[in-house]
Amino acid sequence: TANKLEDYEEGTFTPIYRTTGNQLGSVTYNAWTGGKYTKVGQLVTLTGAIASNAVTLGSPSGNLRLGGLPFTVKTVGSTTATRGGVAMSNQNLWSTNHTPNNGYVIEGTTEIDLKMLYGNNDDADALASTDILTGSNTGANRLFFTVSYMTDA
């Protein structure tokens, strides 16, 4: 009886692009933007895809993030290794050479900080909110992602 799955849930969620400051003017998402998750106890595992068909920049500020995760990331303090992990693939049609290829979940939020790894030392730069491709471009700013993280929910 001690090994029952008493807290098991499956569902869907809709990822969105967010910033750490002023938000983007507007984003029209591609029809296949979406994701699925499984939550067992405090562990959330999800897969998803996001892409835009049109982006109006407006006056965004700060760094670009992927938002809309289905559960808030657990706050664990200084032990960043227990937050979770992010894997990305099929990044396509971004405005600059700053294409996200990595990220990490932000504790106390439902967001992923998008990063670009480069160089021999695995240096990482945050993506600026202006690194997103603007205008009408079907399937632009594309990311496929898999994430696992802990939650208190």
KAJOJO-V793637 format. One record per pair of residues at least 4 apart in sequence whose ideal C-beta (glycine too) atoms are under 6 Angstrom apart, sorted by the first residue. I is the first residue (numbers start at 0). J is the second residue. Records with the same first field share a line. If there is no record, write none. Layout:
# KAJOJO-V793637
I=J / J
This chain:
# KAJOJO-V793637
6=40
7=39
8=38
9=37
10=36
11=35
12=34 / 67 / 69
13=33 / 67
14=34 / 47 / 49 / 65 / 67
15=66 / 67
16=26
17=64 / 66
18=22 / 59 / 61 / 63 / 128
19=61 / 62
20=60 / 61
21=58 / 59 / 60
23=57 / 59
24=55 / 56 / 57
25=55
26=51 / 54
27=52 / 53
28=32 / 51
29=50 / 52 / 138
31=48
32=49 / 50
34=45 / 47
36=43 / 45 / 69
37=44
38=43
41=149 / 150
43=70 / 148 / 150
44=147
45=146
46=145
47=144
48=143
49=142
50=138 / 141
51=139 / 140
52=137
53=135
54=131 / 133
56=133
59=128
61=128
62=125
63=113 / 126 / 128 / 130
64=110 / 112
65=111
66=110
68=109
70=150 / 152
71=109
72=104 / 106 / 148
73=149 / 150 / 151
74=106 / 107
75=81
82=104 / 106
83=104 / 147 / 148
84=147
85=102 / 103 / 111 / 146
86=145
87=100 / 142 / 144
88=143
89=143
90=98 / 142
91=141
92=132 / 136 / 139 / 141
93=98 / 132
94=132
95=130
97=115 / 126 / 130
99=113 / 115 / 126
100=115 / 116
101=114 / 116
102=111 / 112 / 113 / 114
103=112
104=111 / 148
105=110 / 112
113=126
114=123
115=124
116=121 / 123
117=122
118=122
126=130
131=140
132=136 / 139 / 140
